[in-house]
């Protein structure tokens, strides 16, 4: 029989990791680098615009929102192969994610740059830490695209996603 701590640790390690880096779907505000092999004039850095698309040379607007970078690469290959290039090879890599926002009982509320693997505790540290009135047990999280925030127990490994709004509430005693 395994000790309870070992069993809990093994269960935690067996859980799938949250989507990070290239597995996160793109959204408005993200910036990507597109490389078309042997076509330097088509390669470059592109933002995902307010319509959720990339304005790409030759093919025009290409839907990017909701696609992962590898899926966007495949979509661009398909569009370029449709009368523009023979056997195009496209890679897409993330340059920057849309920012996250933090407000409430932190030293400096505002908009901050997202980085892969960001936790709520690291986000609070980026915002100059908790104020003396902060409730350090709960955080209110609103993911991009959601209309309401939800209260979540604040743990050291609670992840932030690009576009999230975090609110640190005030304690009452």
DOMAR-59781 format. One record per residue (C-alpha): x, y, z. Coordinates in nm, 4 decimals. Layout:
<<X,Y,Z>>
...
***
This chain:
<<0.0000,0.0000,0.0000>>
<<0.1294,0.3433,-0.0951>>
<<0.1463,0.6265,0.1569>>
<<-0.1260,0.8905,0.0911>>
<<0.1256,1.1583,-0.0088>>
<<0.2904,0.9306,-0.2645>>
<<-0.0492,0.8281,-0.4047>>
<<-0.1527,1.1946,-0.4364>>
<<0.1753,1.2829,-0.6072>>
<<0.1408,0.9948,-0.8558>>
<<-0.2186,1.0994,-0.9313>>
<<-0.1034,1.4568,-0.9930>>
<<0.1728,1.3422,-1.2274>>
<<-0.0738,1.1254,-1.4223>>
<<-0.2949,1.4261,-1.5056>>
<<-0.2472,1.5738,-1.8524>>
<<-0.0650,1.9052,-1.8568>>
<<-0.2701,2.2108,-1.9494>>
<<-0.2354,2.3309,-2.3072>>
<<0.0642,2.5598,-2.3413>>
<<0.2750,2.7069,-2.6167>>
<<0.1955,2.5716,-2.9622>>
<<-0.1115,2.3800,-2.8395>>
<<-0.3037,2.6892,-2.7315>>
<<-0.5626,2.8075,-2.9835>>
<<-0.4954,3.1454,-3.1414>>
<<-0.7153,3.4478,-3.0746>>
<<-0.7301,3.8193,-3.1456>>
<<-0.4174,3.9925,-3.0190>>
<<-0.1788,3.7002,-3.0688>>
<<0.1243,3.7463,-3.2933>>
<<0.2809,3.4657,-3.5005>>
<<0.5806,3.4145,-3.7258>>
<<0.4951,3.2381,-4.0519>>
<<0.7782,3.0817,-4.2488>>
<<0.7130,2.9573,-4.6021>>
<<1.0051,2.7392,-4.7089>>
<<1.1997,2.8899,-5.0022>>
<<0.9643,3.1915,-5.0157>>
<<1.1172,3.4713,-4.8040>>
<<0.8791,3.7313,-4.9486>>
<<0.5834,3.5391,-4.8040>>
<<0.7431,3.4799,-4.4639>>
<<0.7079,3.7255,-4.1773>>
<<0.5386,3.8244,-3.8542>>
<<0.1616,3.8603,-3.8522>>
<<-0.0938,3.9636,-3.5882>>
<<-0.4290,3.7934,-3.5495>>
<<-0.6624,4.0854,-3.6259>>
<<-0.9880,4.1853,-3.4579>>
<<-1.1808,3.9572,-3.6947>>
<<-0.9716,3.6589,-3.5785>>
<<-0.7887,3.6308,-3.9109>>
<<-0.4416,3.6726,-4.0571>>
<<-0.3964,3.9026,-4.3554>>
<<-0.1577,3.6921,-4.5628>>
<<0.0091,3.7812,-4.8955>>
<<-0.1475,3.6280,-5.2084>>
<<-0.4341,3.4522,-5.0297>>
<<-0.5800,3.7396,-4.8249>>
<<-0.7670,3.6794,-4.4995>>
<<-0.7156,3.3377,-4.3403>>
<<-0.9175,3.2416,-4.0329>>
<<-0.6776,3.1896,-3.7397>>
<<-0.8898,3.2247,-3.4249>>
<<-0.9504,2.8876,-3.2644>>
<<-0.6703,2.7148,-3.4574>>
<<-0.3416,2.6037,-3.3051>>
<<-0.0241,2.7242,-3.4801>>
<<0.0317,2.3838,-3.6504>>
<<-0.3317,2.3825,-3.7714>>
<<-0.2922,2.7365,-3.9058>>
<<0.0207,2.6220,-4.0908>>
<<-0.1792,2.3443,-4.2566>>
<<-0.4561,2.5901,-4.3492>>
<<-0.2020,2.8256,-4.5083>>
<<-0.0437,2.5368,-4.6986>>
<<-0.3855,2.4472,-4.8380>>
<<-0.4593,2.8046,-4.9459>>
<<-0.1132,2.8515,-5.1020>>
<<-0.1382,2.5176,-5.2854>>
<<-0.4639,2.6339,-5.4429>>
<<-0.3019,2.7967,-5.7449>>
<<-0.0098,2.9864,-5.5930>>
<<0.2703,2.7441,-5.4949>>
<<0.3549,2.3828,-5.5735>>
<<0.3862,2.1800,-5.2493>>
<<0.4177,2.4712,-5.0065>>
<<0.5717,2.3994,-4.6667>>
<<0.4621,2.6379,-4.3927>>
<<0.5558,2.6586,-4.0260>>
<<0.3849,2.8848,-3.7753>>
<<0.5324,2.9702,-3.4370>>
<<0.4001,3.1872,-3.1560>>
<<0.5784,3.5154,-3.1010>>
<<0.3513,3.6639,-2.8364>>
<<0.0192,3.5842,-2.6764>>
<<-0.2576,3.8314,-2.6016>>
<<-0.2108,3.9949,-2.2605>>
<<-0.3790,3.9046,-1.9338>>
<<-0.5344,4.1547,-1.6950>>
<<-0.5180,4.1674,-1.3173>>
<<-0.7111,4.3967,-1.0884>>
<<-0.8249,4.4304,-0.7321>>
<<-0.6019,4.3969,-0.4286>>
<<-0.2600,4.3930,-0.5987>>
<<0.0165,4.6523,-0.5933>>
<<-0.0263,4.7624,-0.9550>>
<<-0.3364,4.6494,-1.1402>>
<<-0.3261,4.6515,-1.5189>>
<<-0.2515,4.4702,-1.8430>>
<<0.0535,4.2425,-1.8516>>
<<0.2308,4.0304,-2.1088>>
<<0.1411,3.6599,-2.0992>>
<<0.4095,3.3906,-2.1015>>
<<0.3545,3.0166,-2.1369>>
<<0.3104,2.8353,-1.8067>>
<<0.2094,3.1493,-1.6151>>
<<0.0463,3.0837,-1.2773>>
<<-0.1815,3.3171,-1.0811>>
<<0.0871,3.3556,-0.8134>>
<<0.3412,3.4631,-1.0773>>
<<0.0822,3.7022,-1.2226>>
<<0.0307,3.8555,-0.8760>>
<<0.4071,3.8911,-0.8386>>
<<0.4194,4.0665,-1.1775>>
<<0.1562,4.3089,-1.0472>>
<<0.3786,4.3922,-0.7455>>
<<0.2221,4.1426,-0.5038>>
<<-0.0833,4.1387,-0.2820>>
<<-0.1946,4.4442,-0.0864>>
<<-0.2370,4.4052,0.2894>>
<<-0.6157,4.3752,0.2357>>
<<-0.5985,4.0978,-0.0245>>
<<-0.7879,3.7737,0.0176>>
<<-0.5118,3.5235,-0.0563>>
<<-0.7437,3.2209,-0.0540>>
<<-0.9612,3.2971,-0.3583>>
<<-0.9220,3.4573,-0.6980>>
<<-1.1947,3.5563,-0.9433>>
<<-1.1166,3.4423,-1.2979>>
<<-1.2850,3.5390,-1.6241>>
<<-1.1484,3.3631,-1.9311>>
<<-1.1440,3.5432,-2.2653>>
<<-1.4839,3.5132,-2.4315>>
<<-1.6729,3.4427,-2.1081>>
<<-1.9293,3.6859,-1.9712>>
<<-1.9012,3.6109,-1.5997>>
<<-1.6153,3.5588,-1.3611>>
<<-1.5970,3.2577,-1.1317>>
<<-1.4448,3.2210,-0.7883>>
<<-1.1549,2.9738,-0.7755>>
<<-0.9457,2.8579,-0.4793>>
<<-0.6013,3.0156,-0.5102>>
<<-0.3308,2.7493,-0.5285>>
<<0.0319,2.7713,-0.6286>>
<<-0.0217,2.5870,-0.9570>>
<<-0.3414,2.7593,-1.0776>>
<<-0.2732,2.8515,-1.4427>>
<<-0.3506,3.1729,-1.6267>>
<<-0.4551,3.1578,-1.9915>>
<<-0.3939,3.4301,-2.2498>>
<<-0.6653,3.6957,-2.2322>>
<<-0.7736,3.6057,-1.8770>>
<<-0.8929,3.8701,-1.6345>>
<<-0.7950,3.8010,-1.2737>>
<<-0.9457,3.9864,-0.9794>>
<<-0.8005,3.9602,-0.6319>>
<<-1.0749,4.0312,-0.3807>>
<<-1.0611,4.1980,-0.0441>>
<<-1.0671,3.9992,0.2796>>
<<-1.3310,4.0922,0.5339>>
<<-1.1463,4.0384,0.8622>>
***
